[in-house]
């Protein structure tokens, strides 16, 4: 195949654009730094995800035109009026960005219309790469536990759950677009999931993908060899081994059209793992705030500082020299540098970061966060919930017996015993998932003086989204988007392999 300047990307089930961001960040070394991959369509059903995708597509166009000043003006003041002004100033660029995003639900009834629209944007003379991770709740371990209850209560509901067969919609795109290469991502639980007849879901998926279109060879990105020589576990990418600051383990399948004779290389492991502190430790420290449900405490900085100081005295001899004053915001002034991945996380010079605002918490949770952070710092391990002092145990149904006991340090097994967890500063974070949008209990900041859970920006950094990547929508949606994405820096490394393969 002759050398090509740019390749088309179709990103389906795009979420906020993690895969697309990684691929579109690969640039040429010809002196002009042009993009190797061009996103022609991002298909996503979520309203706020689509807003994020449009804004990022818009930024890429402005960045290529070296005219980003008005974009950063919007980041500093992300109001509807500022966005309208930004759009009016760059009408043509916004029209192109808007066209790139297809806000549609991918289902059997919509396939013909979506694929027809996507096809109209593809140049058949240019190589095509298909990206996507079909929603995977039905295959996640927690999702399957819930589904077991559904099957028991209503088997028909389980059989009709479209989340179980969304990979078939991905397969439809492979069949009808016939890309040169595809990248499919899913949760590790798919390896052990089974169909109602007992057949392996993973074996069915790889068989269907291999025989789609004109045929594909499937490869692991971590282990060399033909698929017949590999075990399902060989398709699991442990992100922390490849420069991603979190222990995110996902199945990624690389499909290469049989008409391409080359064999892809595998990802190159990094010799060490990135500690969380080296990724978020430079960000401006923030305090939490009291929930509106609090009746006994006023939500002021002085009241918060008094409360936090008292809790620290109760559980530690640690002297608090300086407590943060701010709870952050949609834009927080800042001029620091991360110790790791700064070239990726901070590719442009900015005097602040977006989406860096703390949650509010009830005082009982703030006290638990402080205790967890102090204990983790002292013993290098986040305690289990049954190891909490009696007075800190939550009023959950499965903890009633534990609370009524004389000693909380019991060997009794408690469901979701690590419902609360500190992300240790000296090692990669645990997996950032969409559950971070529900509450922050599993994502407690390691600094006890901040007494809070992670912000959207901290979650985004752990996911390796650049600081100039703004998540649109309400904060709950921002968390959900950050947690659902493929880490862009991992996608970038995969994109380099794909480019070498096609070019």
MIMAR-777326 format. One line per field, with one value per residue (C-alpha): x, y, z; residue in one letter; residue number from 1. Coordinates in steps of 0.5 Angstrom, whole numbers, plus 500, padded with zeros to 3 digits. Layout:
BEGIN
u: X, ... .
v: Y, ... .
w: Z, ... .
rest: A, ... .
nr: NUM, ... .
//
This chain:
BEGIN
u: 500, 503, 505, 499, 498, 492, 487, 480, 477, 470, 469, 463, 460, 465, 463, 467, 472, 478, 480, 479, 483, 489, 489, 488, 494, 499, 502, 507, 515, 515, 516, 509, 506, 500, 495, 496, 489, 482, 476, 470, 465, 464, 457, 454, 448, 449, 447, 453, 458, 456, 457, 464, 466, 463, 468, 474, 473, 472, 479, 482, 480, 482, 489, 491, 489, 493, 488, 486, 485, 478, 477, 481, 477, 471, 475, 476, 468, 464, 458, 452, 454, 461, 460, 455, 460, 466, 461, 459, 467, 469, 462, 465, 470, 464, 460, 465, 466, 458, 458, 463, 459, 453, 448, 444, 443, 446, 441, 438, 433, 438, 443, 442, 441, 447, 452, 449, 451, 458, 459, 457, 463, 469, 473, 474, 481, 484, 485, 479, 480, 474, 474, 469, 468, 460, 457, 459, 455, 452, 459, 462, 463, 458, 453, 453, 451, 445, 443, 443, 438, 434, 435, 432, 426, 425, 429, 425, 428, 435, 434, 432, 437, 440, 447, 448, 448, 451, 457, 453, 452, 459, 460, 455, 459, 465, 461, 458, 464, 470, 475, 482, 483, 479, 480, 475, 475, 471, 471, 475, 469, 467, 472, 468, 461, 457, 451, 444, 446, 453, 457, 463, 461, 468, 469, 463, 465, 472, 469, 464, 469, 474, 469, 466, 467, 472, 475, 480, 486, 485, 491, 493, 497, 501, 503, 505, 502, 496, 490, 490, 496, 493, 489, 483, 487, 493, 488, 487, 491, 494, 494, 499, 504, 504, 505, 497, 497, 491, 490, 485, 485, 481, 480, 482, 482, 486, 483, 487, 484, 486, 488, 494, 500, 503, 503, 503, 508, 505, 505, 512, 512, 514, 520, 516, 509, 507, 505, 498, 502, 506, 500, 495, 500, 501, 494, 492, 489, 482, 477, 471, 464, 458, 452, 446, 443, 447, 443, 448, 454, 454, 458, 463, 471, 472, 467, 470, 477, 475, 471, 477, 482, 478, 477, 485, 486, 481, 485, 492, 498, 499, 499, 495, 500, 496, 489, 486, 481, 478, 473, 475, 471, 470, 476, 482, 488, 494, 501, 504, 507, 505, 512, 510, 507, 507, 508, 502, 497, 500, 501, 499, 501, 495, 494, 489, 485, 478, 473, 477, 471, 470, 464, 460, 459, 456, 460, 460, 463, 468, 470, 471, 475, 480, 480, 481, 487, 491, 490, 492, 498, 500, 500, 500, 494, 486, 482, 476, 470, 469, 476, 473, 472, 464, 463, 465, 461, 455, 448, 448, 443, 449, 453, 447, 450, 457, 455, 451, 457, 462, 468, 468, 475, 472, 473, 465, 465, 461, 459, 462, 467, 472, 466, 471, 478, 483, 487, 494, 499, 505, 502, 497, 490, 485, 481, 477, 470, 463, 461, 465, 459, 455, 459, 466, 467, 472, 476, 478, 484, 490, 491, 487, 488, 483, 478, 475, 474, 477, 475, 473, 480, 484, 480, 481, 488, 488, 485, 490, 486, 490, 488, 486, 480, 474, 468, 461, 455, 453, 458, 455, 455, 463, 465, 461, 464, 471, 470, 467, 473, 479, 485, 487, 495, 494, 490, 495, 500, 495, 495, 502, 502, 496, 499, 506, 501, 497, 503 .
v: 500, 507, 512, 516, 523, 522, 517, 517, 515, 513, 513, 510, 509, 515, 517, 524, 522, 518, 514, 519, 524, 519, 518, 525, 527, 523, 528, 528, 529, 533, 539, 542, 537, 535, 530, 523, 521, 525, 524, 524, 522, 521, 517, 518, 518, 522, 530, 532, 527, 530, 537, 535, 532, 538, 543, 538, 538, 545, 546, 542, 546, 552, 549, 547, 554, 557, 561, 558, 565, 565, 558, 559, 565, 561, 556, 561, 563, 558, 561, 560, 567, 566, 560, 564, 569, 564, 560, 567, 569, 562, 560, 556, 552, 551, 548, 543, 541, 540, 536, 531, 529, 525, 525, 518, 512, 506, 501, 496, 501, 506, 503, 504, 512, 512, 508, 512, 518, 516, 513, 520, 523, 518, 518, 511, 513, 514, 509, 508, 506, 504, 506, 504, 501, 498, 500, 494, 494, 487, 484, 488, 484, 488, 489, 481, 481, 485, 481, 475, 478, 480, 473, 470, 475, 476, 472, 475, 482, 479, 476, 483, 487, 491, 492, 485, 485, 492, 489, 486, 494, 495, 488, 492, 498, 493, 489, 495, 500, 495, 499, 497, 497, 497, 498, 495, 496, 492, 491, 485, 481, 480, 474, 470, 472, 467, 467, 464, 457, 457, 459, 464, 471, 473, 467, 469, 476, 474, 469, 474, 480, 475, 473, 480, 484, 481, 478, 480, 478, 479, 481, 483, 489, 486, 479, 477, 471, 469, 469, 461, 462, 466, 466, 471, 474, 476, 481, 485, 491, 493, 501, 502, 498, 503, 510, 511, 513, 508, 500, 500, 493, 493, 488, 491, 487, 490, 488, 488, 487, 481, 485, 488, 483, 487, 484, 490, 490, 490, 496, 498, 497, 503, 500, 504, 505, 513, 515, 518, 524, 526, 527, 531, 533, 540, 542, 547, 544, 545, 544, 540, 544, 542, 539, 543, 537, 540, 543, 544, 547, 553, 552, 557, 557, 558, 553, 548, 549, 549, 542, 539, 541, 538, 532, 532, 533, 527, 522, 524, 528, 531, 539, 542, 548, 551, 549, 550, 556, 555, 549, 551, 552, 551, 555, 555, 559, 555, 555, 549, 543, 535, 531, 526, 526, 534, 534, 530, 533, 540, 541, 548, 554, 556, 560, 555, 549, 547, 542, 543, 544, 540, 536, 538, 532, 531, 532, 525, 523, 529, 526, 519, 521, 525, 518, 514, 519, 519, 511, 510, 515, 512, 504, 505, 501, 504, 500, 496, 499, 494, 497, 503, 506, 504, 512, 512, 506, 509, 507, 502, 496, 491, 494, 494, 488, 491, 497, 494, 490, 492, 492, 494, 490, 484, 478, 479, 479, 486, 487, 492, 492, 497, 502, 508, 508, 513, 513, 512, 517, 513, 508, 509, 510, 505, 504, 511, 508, 512, 510, 516, 520, 517, 519, 520, 515, 510, 516, 520, 524, 522, 529, 529, 537, 537, 532, 531, 526, 527, 533, 532, 535, 530, 524, 527, 527, 520, 518, 522, 528, 534, 540, 544, 538, 541, 537, 540, 539, 539, 536, 529, 528, 531, 525, 520, 522, 522, 515, 512, 514, 510, 514, 518, 517, 509, 511, 515, 509, 504, 510, 510, 502, 503, 508, 504, 498, 502, 507 .
w: 500, 498, 503, 506, 509, 513, 515, 516, 523, 525, 532, 535, 542, 542, 549, 551, 545, 549, 543, 538, 542, 542, 535, 532, 537, 532, 528, 522, 523, 516, 520, 519, 525, 521, 524, 521, 523, 521, 525, 520, 524, 532, 533, 541, 544, 550, 550, 554, 551, 544, 547, 549, 543, 539, 543, 542, 535, 534, 539, 534, 528, 531, 534, 527, 524, 530, 533, 540, 544, 544, 546, 552, 553, 554, 558, 563, 563, 560, 560, 554, 552, 551, 547, 543, 542, 540, 535, 532, 531, 528, 524, 519, 524, 529, 523, 521, 528, 529, 523, 525, 531, 530, 536, 535, 539, 535, 535, 530, 528, 526, 523, 516, 517, 521, 517, 510, 514, 516, 509, 506, 510, 508, 502, 499, 497, 504, 509, 514, 522, 526, 533, 539, 545, 545, 552, 557, 563, 562, 562, 568, 574, 578, 572, 572, 579, 578, 572, 575, 580, 573, 570, 577, 577, 569, 564, 558, 561, 561, 554, 551, 554, 548, 552, 551, 544, 542, 540, 534, 532, 532, 528, 523, 522, 520, 515, 512, 512, 511, 515, 514, 521, 527, 535, 539, 547, 552, 560, 562, 564, 557, 558, 563, 560, 557, 553, 556, 552, 556, 550, 551, 549, 548, 543, 539, 539, 536, 531, 528, 528, 524, 519, 518, 511, 507, 513, 519, 523, 530, 534, 541, 543, 549, 546, 539, 535, 531, 535, 535, 539, 544, 550, 552, 557, 552, 550, 557, 557, 564, 563, 568, 565, 559, 562, 564, 572, 574, 574, 569, 565, 559, 553, 547, 540, 534, 527, 521, 514, 511, 505, 509, 509, 515, 522, 528, 533, 540, 545, 549, 556, 561, 566, 572, 574, 575, 582, 583, 586, 580, 576, 581, 586, 583, 582, 586, 593, 594, 600, 600, 603, 607, 604, 604, 608, 614, 619, 624, 620, 616, 609, 610, 610, 617, 619, 615, 617, 624, 623, 619, 625, 630, 626, 625, 633, 634, 630, 629, 632, 626, 626, 620, 618, 612, 610, 603, 602, 595, 593, 586, 580, 572, 572, 577, 576, 576, 573, 575, 572, 573, 575, 570, 563, 563, 555, 554, 560, 559, 551, 551, 556, 560, 566, 569, 569, 567, 571, 578, 583, 589, 591, 598, 603, 609, 615, 617, 610, 611, 618, 614, 609, 614, 618, 611, 609, 615, 616, 609, 610, 616, 614, 606, 606, 605, 611, 610, 612, 618, 620, 622, 629, 631, 631, 623, 621, 616, 617, 612, 612, 611, 617, 622, 626, 625, 629, 634, 636, 641, 636, 629, 628, 626, 621, 619, 611, 609, 602, 599, 604, 600, 599, 602, 599, 599, 592, 595, 592, 591, 586, 580, 582, 582, 575, 574, 572, 571, 578, 580, 578, 584, 589, 591, 597, 592, 590, 596, 596, 599, 602, 609, 610, 603, 606, 600, 594, 587, 582, 575, 573, 577, 574, 567, 569, 571, 565, 561, 558, 557, 561, 555, 554, 557, 559, 558, 562, 569, 574, 575, 567, 567, 572, 568, 562, 565, 568, 562, 557, 554, 556, 551, 552, 551, 545, 542, 543, 539, 534, 533, 532, 527, 523, 522, 520, 514, 512 .
rest: X, X, X, X, X, X, X, X, X, X, X, X, X, X, X, X, X, X, X, X, X, X, X, X, X, X, X, X, X, X, X, X, X, X, X, X, X, X, X, X, X, X, X, X, X, X, X, X, X, X, X, X, X, X, X, X, X, X, X, X, X, X, X, X, X, X, X, X, X, X, X, X, X, X, X, X, X, X, X, X, X, X, X, X, X, X, X, X, X, X, X, X, X, X, X, X, X, X, X, X, X, X, X, X, X, X, X, X, X, X, X, X, X, X, X, X, X, X, X, X, X, X, X, X, X, X, X, X, X, X, X, X, X, X, X, X, X, X, X, X, X, X, X, X, X, X, X, X, X, X, X, X, X, X, X, X, X, X, X, X, X, X, X, X, X, X, X, X, X, X, X, X, X, X, X, X, X, X, X, X, X, X, X, X, X, X, X, X, X, X, X, X, X, X, X, X, X, X, X, X, X, X, X, X, X, X, X, X, X, X, X, X, X, X, X, X, X, X, X, X, X, X, X, X, X, X, X, X, X, X, X, X, X, X, X, X, X, X, X, X, X, X, X, X, X, X, X, X, X, X, X, X, X, X, X, X, X, X, X, X, X, X, X, X, X, X, X, X, X, X, X, X, X, X, X, X, X, X, X, X, X, X, X, X, X, X, X, X, X, X, X, X, X, X, X, X, X, X, X, X, X, X, X, X, X, X, X, X, X, X, X, X, X, X, X, X, X, X, X, X, X, X, X, X, X, X, X, X, X, X, X, X, X, X, X, X, X, X, X, X, X, X, X, X, X, X, X, X, X, X, X, X, X, X, X, X, X, X, X, X, X, X, X, X, X, X, X, X, X, X, X, X, X, X, X, X, X, X, X, X, X, X, X, X, X, X, X, X, X, X, X, X, X, X, X, X, X, X, X, X, X, X, X, X, X, X, X, X, X, X, X, X, X, X, X, X, X, X, X, X, X, X, X, X, X, X, X, X, X, X, X, X, X, X, X, X, X, X, X, X, X, X, X, X, X, X, X, X, X, X, X, X, X, X, X, X, X, X, X, X, X, X, X, X, X, X, X, X, X, X, X, X, X, X, X, X, X, X, X, X, X, X, X, X, X, X, X, X, X, X, X, X, X, X, X, X, X, X, X, X, X, X, X .
nr: 1, 2, 3, 4, 5, 6, 7, 8, 9, 10, 11, 12, 13, 14, 15, 16, 17, 18, 19, 20, 21, 22, 23, 24, 25, 26, 27, 28, 29, 30, 31, 32, 33, 34, 35, 36, 37, 38, 39, 40, 41, 42, 43, 44, 45, 46, 47, 48, 49, 50, 51, 52, 53, 54, 55, 56, 57, 58, 59, 60, 61, 62, 63, 64, 65, 66, 67, 68, 69, 70, 71, 72, 73, 74, 75, 76, 77, 78, 79, 80, 81, 82, 83, 84, 85, 86, 87, 88, 89, 90, 91, 92, 93, 94, 95, 96, 97, 98, 99, 100, 101, 102, 103, 104, 105, 106, 107, 108, 109, 110, 111, 112, 113, 114, 115, 116, 117, 118, 119, 120, 121, 122, 123, 124, 125, 126, 127, 128, 129, 130, 131, 132, 133, 134, 135, 136, 137, 138, 139, 140, 141, 142, 143, 144, 145, 146, 147, 148, 149, 150, 151, 152, 153, 154, 155, 156, 157, 158, 159, 160, 161, 162, 163, 164, 165, 166, 167, 168, 169, 170, 171, 172, 173, 174, 175, 176, 177, 178, 179, 180, 181, 182, 183, 184, 185, 186, 187, 188, 189, 190, 191, 192, 193, 194, 195, 196, 197, 198, 199, 200, 201, 202, 203, 204, 205, 206, 207, 208, 209, 210, 211, 212, 213, 214, 215, 216, 217, 218, 219, 220, 221, 222, 223, 224, 225, 226, 227, 228, 229, 230, 231, 232, 233, 234, 235, 236, 237, 238, 239, 240, 241, 242, 243, 244, 245, 246, 247, 248, 249, 250, 251, 252, 253, 254, 255, 256, 257, 258, 259, 260, 261, 262, 263, 264, 265, 266, 267, 268, 269, 270, 271, 272, 273, 274, 275, 276, 277, 278, 279, 280, 281, 282, 283, 284, 285, 286, 287, 288, 289, 290, 291, 292, 293, 294, 295, 296, 297, 298, 299, 300, 301, 302, 303, 304, 305, 306, 307, 308, 309, 310, 311, 312, 313, 314, 315, 316, 317, 318, 319, 320, 321, 322, 323, 324, 325, 326, 327, 328, 329, 330, 331, 332, 333, 334, 335, 336, 337, 338, 339, 340, 341, 342, 343, 344, 345, 346, 347, 348, 349, 350, 351, 352, 353, 354, 355, 356, 357, 358, 359, 360, 361, 362, 363, 364, 365, 366, 367, 368, 369, 370, 371, 372, 373, 374, 375, 376, 377, 378, 379, 380, 381, 382, 383, 384, 385, 386, 387, 388, 389, 390, 391, 392, 393, 394, 395, 396, 397, 398, 399, 400, 401, 402, 403, 404, 405, 406, 407, 408, 409, 410, 411, 412, 413, 414, 415, 416, 417, 418, 419, 420, 421, 422, 423, 424, 425, 426, 427, 428, 429, 430, 431, 432, 433, 434, 435, 436, 437, 438, 439, 440, 441, 442, 443, 444, 445, 446, 447, 448, 449, 450, 451, 452, 453, 454, 455, 456, 457, 458, 459, 460, 461, 462, 463, 464, 465, 466, 467, 468, 469, 470, 471, 472, 473, 474, 475, 476, 477, 478, 479, 480, 481, 482, 483, 484, 485, 486, 487, 488, 489, 490, 491, 492, 493, 494, 495, 496, 497, 498, 499, 500, 501, 502, 503 .
//
